[in-house]
Amino acid sequence: MKVRVTVVGLMLAYAATAQQDPQFSQNMFNRLPVNPGYAGSSGAICGTALGRSQWLGFDGAPQTFVLAVDAPLKVAKGGIGLTLMSDAIGVESSVAARVGYAYHMPLAGGKLGIGLDLGMVNKTLGQGLKPLTPNDPSIPAGGAGATVFDAGLGVYYSTDKFYAGLSSTHLPQATLDMSTAKYRMRRHYYVMAGYQHQLSNPNLMVVPSIFLKNAVTTQFDINCNVFYKKKYWGGLSYRMQDAIVIMAGANVWKDLKLGLAYDVNTSKLNPYNNGTLEFMLNYCMVIKNEPKRQVYRNVRYL
């Protein structure tokens, strides 16, 4: 009983200072959900799905899923994106949906995207709680929930070898009023960057990257993946004061990529869980532009 109380106390202490946006270890493959300026920047129609089971073996631990789809939109001189996300921890669950647009412009040999996304966040609290006093009005039997408007803004710059982004989510900082509790969405700030370095061996490429998230507290990831023939990769990541991450992936079929990450927790929660497991699926369909048909007219053949 004493161990259980200690674990619950640690979890509540973590939740009190944790970020509201879920954390993903394979953040280098998950740029659209935190930066609408990324939409359409790859020049292909892409879909990415990530599923994350945090703190394995811990009852009520976070379970997160995100689906992001984006594509270039030449008619509007930019790209469009769609993000769907679900996140659950203990008796709290959230669902979010956002649609975004990014305007693209050439800059210094690369492409700059300025993006905005709009959508909604729904949060439910209290389902599964068992009140000590029957019919306790502060703990609704069916739980309580609320839905609010949400928006994000971001800029994203990329070249063939380099990318960098600056963005913010939850701009309105809306408050979800769930009758028995109020929950304020904190504005989040993100910084991301990465670089592709080709080694002397033409089959090997090193891709270091960073990912910073700030809201109530700051989380900072330092990542490095090594790619073989651009089809297989493996790497390590360090999240300051939280975890060491092992990553691996491959092109399993044509343009379909499968990635896997395992977090070894380094915080005070380490003795009470078996790490975190995260899966990633990504598929991109390159848009091929049909060459324009050229017609040559000569008066001799009229």
C-alpha positions, -999 to 999 in steps of 0.1 A, spaced: 0 0 0 29 23 9 45 17 -25 12 24 -43 7 57 -25 43 67 -34 38 59 -70 5 78 -72 21 107 -55 50 108 -80 25 106 -109 4 134 -95 35 155 -90 45 149 -126 11 157 -139 10 190 -120 40 203 -139 38 183 -172 32 197 -206 -4 195 -219 7 185 -254 18 149 -255 54 141 -260 67 120 -289 102 106 -292 101 103 -330 95 141 -332 116 143 -364 88 124 -382 60 143 -364 64 180 -375 29 189 -387 10 185 -354 32 211 -337 40 234 -367 14 242 -394 41 259 -415 53 224 -424 22 216 -444 30 206 -480 68 213 -476 79 178 -487 62 183 -521 43 150 -516 10 138 -502 21 123 -468 3 106 -440 20 98 -406 5 79 -377 21 75 -343 10 55 -313 26 59 -279 22 38 -248 40 56 -220 52 41 -187 44 5 -196 30 -15 -166 17 16 -149 -21 16 -145 -37 47 -161 -5 57 -179 -7 80 -209 -19 64 -242 -16 87 -272 -24 85 -309 -19 111 -337 -26 111 -374 -12 138 -396 -19 142 -433 -5 170 -455 -1 179 -492 11 207 -514 -16 229 -529 -1 248 -559 -34 266 -566 -31 284 -533 8 286 -535 12 265 -504 1 234 -486 -27 220 -465 -27 198 -434 -50 178 -411 -42 166 -376 -62 143 -354 -51 134 -320 -63 115 -289 -46 114 -256 -56 96 -223 -40 96 -189 -58 81 -159 -94 95 -158 -86 123 -182 -90 120 -220 -86 145 -248 -95 146 -285 -82 173 -309 -88 181 -346 -71 209 -366 -70 219 -402 -42 241 -414 -28 260 -444 8 271 -451 18 298 -476 51 289 -493 78 313 -507 113 307 -519 141 320 -496 179 317 -498 178 286 -519 151 269 -498 115 272 -490 98 291 -462 63 281 -450 41 303 -429 12 284 -415 -20 287 -394 -42 259 -382 -77 261 -366 -97 234 -348 -111 222 -315 -101 204 -283 -125 182 -263 -115 171 -228 -133 146 -206 -126 142 -169 -139 119 -142 -149 87 -160 -139 57 -139 -136 76 -106 -153 59 -76 -164 84 -50 -160 75 -13 -194 91 -7 -223 78 -28 -238 104 -52 -210 129 -46 -220 159 -68 -183 169 -73 -177 136 -91 -203 131 -119 -211 95 -125 -207 98 -163 -178 122 -161 -177 159 -172 -164 174 -205 -161 205 -225 -150 216 -260 -132 248 -270 -118 265 -301 -81 261 -307 -55 276 -331 -18 274 -338 8 294 -358 42 284 -372 70 291 -396 91 264 -412 122 267 -434 137 238 -454 164 230 -480 175 197 -494 197 191 -463 184 214 -435 152 223 -418 142 246 -389 109 256 -374 94 279 -348 58 276 -338 31 279 -311 0 259 -302 -31 267 -282 -29 304 -290 -63 313 -275 -53 297 -242 -90 288 -238 -105 275 -206 -125 243 -206 -153 247 -180 -163 212 -169 -188 222 -142 -168 206 -114 -134 217 -127 -118 242 -150 -89 234 -172 -69 261 -190 -50 253 -222 -15 266 -218 2 282 -249 31 260 -261 62 271 -279 83 248 -302 117 250 -318 129 223 -341 159 219 -364 178 191 -382 206 186 -407 215 158 -432 253 151 -432 265 128 -460 295 107 -449 324 96 -471 306 63 -475 278 71 -500 255 46 -482 257 63 -448 241 96 -438 240 111 -403 210 133 -393 213 151 -360 183 171 -348 169 190 -318 134 195 -305 124 220 -278 90 224 -262 81 250 -236 49 257 -217 47 251 -179 82 236 -181 108 231 -208 116 197 -225 146 195 -248 155 165 -270 188 159 -287 185 133 -315 208 116 -339 199 90 -365 222 72 -390 206 62 -423 218 33 -445 209 37 -482 182 61 -471 161 30 -463 171 19 -429 179 39 -398 188 37 -362 197 62 -335 196 76 -300 179 105 -284 184 122 -250 155 140 -234 169 161 -206 160 149 -171 135 124 -185 146 96 -208 172 80 -231 155 68 -264 166 40 -287 152 44 -323 151 22 -354 132 20 -386 130 9 -422 113 13 -456 92 -18 -453 75 -15 -487 81 11 -514 75 45 -497 60 30 -465 82 36 -435 79 19 -401 96 33 -370 100 22 -335 112 40 -304 118 27 -268 122 52 -239 142 42 -209 130 65 -182 156 84 -161 133 104 -138 119 94 -104 93 72 -121 119 48 -134 115 21 -107 77 20 -113 74 14 -151 89 -7 -179 97 22 -202 77 37 -231 70 22 -265 62 42 -296 53 31 -332 54 52 -363 40 46 -398 46 70 -427 37 69 -463 43 96 -489 31 97 -525 52 119 -548 31 140 -571 44 137 -606 38 168 -628 29 159 -664 52 176 -689 34 203 -708 28 193 -744 46 217 -768 32 223 -802 52 238 -830 34 253 -859 51 260 -893 33 276 -922 49 251 -946 27 223 -930 -6 242 -927 
